[in-house]
Amino acid sequence: MSRFLLIKALLGPLLRVLFRPRVHGAGRIPGSGPVILAGNHLTFIDSMILPLVVDRQVFFIGKDEYVTGTSLKGRLMAWFFTGAGMIPVDRDGGRGGVAALMTGRRVLEEGRIFGIYPEGTRSPDGRLYRGRTGIARLALMTGAPVVPFAMIGTDRVQPGGSGLPRVGPGRRITVRFGEPLDFSRYEGMDRDRYVLRAVTDEVMSHVMRLSGQEYVDVYATKAKAA
């Protein structure tokens, strides 16, 4: 049994018992071939929930610090995240974004699923922020369909993005998947900044409708720095 299947077998039932997740539209994810899952990002455990509610393995970028800890907690985090599909990348500095983009491209060219949060960071206040155009570049470079998704309620389970998840009334998680988006009409235009912005905004519009979040047309990093 692969580590991914073992993780799902061990933690999937626990997830269902603790948070009773409602998953809508998972059948919209293609059963084979490259797929980009693009969604909102409310709290740390989003990246723990997503791999457990999708049948195929989801690969995604994560901070390399998640897999470098030497304590028992650090080793358990490394075992979970690398087994679940996280690819550690040093995202600091000017080359971090390029490394993340090239990693996503490689995953998609191998016919796998790549998960991405277009906002680039967790929402500081529960609202949905402007998407970064890396999602559009990936879609146009690879031809992979984009399946938008929305995490709902994870910020109530883990407020502030840190600490142990909380259970109890009012802390049920919902994950919604939308219809696959085809951007083949823009083939060969992955360097046109107007096309990249239009594609990104279309993806974020679908995420907004799935999540019900208020949309803010500024980058989340700028909002956090204000």
C-alpha positions, 0 to 999 in steps of 0.5 A: 500500500502506498503512503498516500493510500495508507494516510487516507485509510488511517485519517479518512475515517477520523476526518469523517467522525470529527468534522463530518465533511460535506463534499459536493461535486467531487465527481466533476474532477476528471478521473485521469489526465492532468487537472488543476484544482484551484481554490480559496485558502482560509487556514492551515488545515485546508492542505490536510483536508483537500487530499483526503476528500479527493480520490486521486492523489493531489500534489501541491506546493508547500513550505520546505519548513513543513518537512524539515522539523526534527521533533516528533511533531516535525517528523509526523508533519513531514510523513503526512505532507510528503505522503499526501502529495506535498512538494517542498519548495523554498518560496522565499526570494525572487526564484521561489515563484518560478520554482513553484510554477515549474514544479506545477508544470512538471506534475501536470505534464506527468498527467497528475492533479496539481492543487493551488491556492491562487491567492498565494497565501491564507486569507487574513479575514475570511474574504476572498482576495485577488488571484495571482496569475500563476494559475493562468500560466499553468493552465495555458502552458499545459492545457490542463482543465481547471476545477475550482473548489471552495473550502467552507468552515475550515477557518472555524475549525482552526481560527487564525491558522494555527493551533489544534483543530477544534471540534463541536457544533458549528464547526462542520467542513464543506468542500465544493467542486465546480465544473472543469474550466477549459481555457484552450481558446487561449492556447499559445497566449501564456505570456499575454498579461491581459489574457493571464489576468482574464483567466485568473479572474474567471477562475476566482469568480467561480471560486467566489460563487462556490464559497460565498465569500466577499471578494476583495480586488487586492492581493492578500499579501498587500492586505496583510502588510497594511 
